Amino acid sequence: MRQDWFEHRDELEPDMVFRHRDGSLVMLDRPVPGDGTQWYVAEFWNGSWAWMDTIVEPGDLLEPAEDPKEPTPASPMAPR
């Protein structure tokens, strides 16, 4: 069963990556000031993260996802 991120919004932290309900990948940046639920996010677009002050509600987050910009242990770019 998928987690309802609106119900677990207090567990959200900056830099967490999620699949958005529109199919895109988003990375949490910072909470929207004065709002108890909304977050500014970066969107993964054209191979990199783009910060455009996009705002999402926790209920729009479907599931956690891997950051496609993080090197994997099998990658030659991974720290040793």
HELIX and SHEET records of a PDB file:
HELIX    1   1 ARG A    9  GLU A   11  5                                   3    
HELIX    2   2 PRO A   58  ASP A   60  5                                   3    
SHEET    1   A 5 SER A  48  VAL A  56  0                                        
SHEET    2   A 5 TRP A  39  TRP A  45 -1                                        
SHEET    3   A 5 LEU A  25  PRO A  31 -1                                        
SHEET    4   A 5 VAL A  17  HIS A  20 -1                                        
SHEET    5   A 5 LEU A  61  PRO A  64 -1                                        
END                                                                             
